[in-house]
Amino acid sequence: MRLMIDPKEREKRLEICESCEFNDKRRPKLSPVYLDVCLKCGCMIEAKARVWGSRCPIGKWDFEDALHVKLAQDILREKNENN
């Protein structure tokens, strides 16, 4: 099963999130780096943007492009054939 999305799609998602009003840059305690955190869902944006099947909580990006719909259909078909 495929869990990570195409790197180009990930970059598109990150570009959208970068300019979002709910993107909050935070620096965890004892960490030298800042993390982008979504104020709507509380996720670490970099991590969420790479996962297949994830969605923006306010609908700015979604997983339902043609490639992902086909992958989901293939996964369901394979699962049904194995049952």
Buried (B, 14 or more C-beta within 10 A) or exposed (E): EEEEBBEEBBEBBBEBBEEBEBBBEEEEEEEEEEBBBBEBBEBEBBEBBBBBEBBBBEEBBEBEEEEBEEBBEEEEEEEEEEE
